[in-house]
Every structure is written in C-alpha cells, then in structure tokens.
Amino acid sequence: MSRAPSSQFRVIACDTFESPTADELVGDFPTLDEAIAAARKNLAPMTAVYVYDDTGQCRFHDYMPSEL
C-alpha cells in the first residue's frame, strides 16, 4: 500500500487512536509538493500522515498529537 504508482507520490493517513491503527489511502499525486499539501490537509488529532514515492521510500511524515 505504501508504494506509489510510477512517477507518483502516495499519501497515507493513519488514525493512531484506533486499535489497531486504521490506514487510509488519501490519494496519489503527480508532484511531491502536491502530495505534502494533501498530507498536511489530512492532519487531525491522533493522526499521522506519510508520503511515499514510487520506490516505496517515505519522503515526508508528520504527526498531530491529541488535542491539549
């Protein structure tokens, strides 16, 4: 699931509150910048987001802890 199609970047959002974690495919994007923007849009409390390239390498990740 983490490997994007050729010449694309895949965004995965993980709800870390669920047990086990619930992964959601946000989408595939033609540029790294578009993928990072989509990942940031999907940040929510207790959620981690990841951007993978077409080799399966993680190119970006972020995590939002629970609300204070």
C-alpha positions as CSV (number, residue, x, y, z in Angstrom):
1,M,0.0,0.0,0.0
2,S,2.9,2.4,0.6
3,R,4.4,2.2,-2.9
4,A,3.0,4.8,-5.3
5,P,2.4,4.2,-9.0
6,S,5.3,5.1,-11.3
7,S,6.2,8.8,-11.2
8,Q,3.6,9.5,-8.5
9,F,3.6,10.2,-4.7
10,R,1.2,8.4,-2.4
11,V,-0.3,9.9,0.7
12,I,-1.4,7.6,3.6
13,A,-3.2,8.8,6.7
14,C,-3.1,6.7,9.9
15,D,-5.5,7.1,12.7
16,T,-3.4,6.2,15.7
17,F,-6.3,6.3,18.1
18,E,-7.9,3.2,16.5
19,S,-6.6,-0.2,17.7
20,P,-5.1,-1.5,15.6
21,T,-4.3,1.7,13.6
22,A,-6.6,2.5,10.7
23,D,-4.8,3.4,7.5
24,E,-6.5,5.4,4.8
25,L,-5.2,6.0,1.2
26,V,-5.6,9.7,0.7
27,G,-4.5,9.6,-2.9
28,D,-1.8,9.6,-5.5
29,F,-0.3,12.9,-6.7
30,P,2.0,13.9,-9.6
31,T,4.4,16.0,-7.5
32,L,5.9,15.8,-4.1
33,D,4.7,19.4,-3.3
34,E,1.1,18.4,-4.1
35,A,1.4,15.2,-2.0
36,I,2.8,17.1,1.0
37,A,0.0,19.7,0.8
38,A,-2.6,16.9,0.7
39,A,-0.9,15.2,3.7
40,R,-1.0,18.4,5.7
41,K,-4.7,18.9,4.9
42,N,-5.4,15.4,6.4
43,L,-3.7,16.0,9.7
44,A,-6.0,15.7,12.6
45,P,-5.6,14.9,16.3
46,M,-4.1,11.5,16.8
47,T,-3.3,11.2,13.1
48,A,0.0,10.5,11.3
49,V,0.5,11.2,7.6
50,Y,3.1,9.8,5.2
51,V,4.1,10.5,1.6
52,Y,5.8,7.7,-0.3
53,D,7.4,7.7,-3.7
54,D,7.2,5.0,-6.4
55,T,10.1,3.1,-4.9
56,G,8.3,2.8,-1.5
57,Q,10.6,5.3,0.2
58,C,9.0,7.6,2.8
59,R,9.6,11.2,1.6
60,F,7.6,13.1,4.2
61,H,5.8,12.3,7.5
62,D,4.1,14.3,10.2
63,Y,2.0,13.6,13.3
64,M,-0.5,15.6,15.3
65,P,-0.9,14.5,18.9
66,S,-4.2,14.6,20.7
67,E,-5.7,18.0,21.4
68,L,-4.5,19.7,24.6
